[in-house]
């Protein structure tokens, strides 16, 4: 078997891990990584391929609080029969903050909005929608550096 690092022929093959990759190597090169196993004669000729699963792109979703959050919170609280004091205690918030939420003087963060949704059975958080932007069919003619040189040459010839 040939070492996958130095290329030297070897009788005994070691499988090592180097930065997430498995390699078949000789004894000398086995110190370059973590030894996973030693291959016997039958296993030496079997080839293996390490297939890494491609990472799925991470798509971050953007959320926002509805613009009419104050009215929704106030109406839901009133319809449930809770006074501001009781409501604030259940949410572990100050009464003044609840009043500011209901009068649009403060906007809840996403965590507070989730707690409000759960307690009042309302919907305050919405996912932002992507709006496709139509591009012009014809590409605009943009100047390149070469175009600028030609313009400068024309001006200097006049």
RABELWO-V749197 format. One record per helix or strand of 2 or more residues. SS is the DSSP state (hx for helix, st for strand). FROM is the first residue (numbers start at 0). TO is the last residue. Records with the same first field share a line. If there is no record, write none. Layout:
SS->FROM-TO, FROM-TO
//
This chain:
st->12-17, 20-24, 33-38, 62-64, 124-126
hx->28-31, 40-43, 68-78, 83-90, 94-101, 109-119, 144-156
//
